[in-house]
Amino acid sequence: MLNGEVMNVTFDEKQPIFHQVADIIEDDILNGTFRVDEQILSVAQFSQLFQINPATVVKGIGLLVNEGILYKKRGLGMYVAADAKQKIQIKRRDRFYKELLSNLVNEADKLRLTTGDIINMIKQLRKE
């Protein structure tokens, strides 16, 4: 994955980069790139890959350690926790509900869309 290559990632200015690093690692856990009890890339590898400061990577990984998604094996690196996938899904479902659905319903109310209208729109998107 690394071999001296640089990953072309565009970071969003609206969110701290270390949060985005944590999200990228979470995505890799959810899609199976990193599996349970498997070692993730080192801080140096991540910082080289994304062309960012190692301290930023450390903060992002630290978030995931604090949430129990990653754990440290002393002298070896960071590994994916047994229930990491479930923790990420729960966290993201909560964020989806609080942020995205809340905003969607507020906007739908402004547009006077019914629940049925919203459901039909979602069904149409799922077909595409």
Secondary structure, DSSP 8 states (H G I E B T S, - for coil): --TT--------TTS-HHHHHHHHHHHHHHTTSS-TT-B---HHHHHHHHT--HHHHHHHHHHHHHTTSEEEETTTEEEE-TTHHHHHHHHHHHHIIIIIIHHHHHHHHHTT--HHHHHHHHHHHHH-
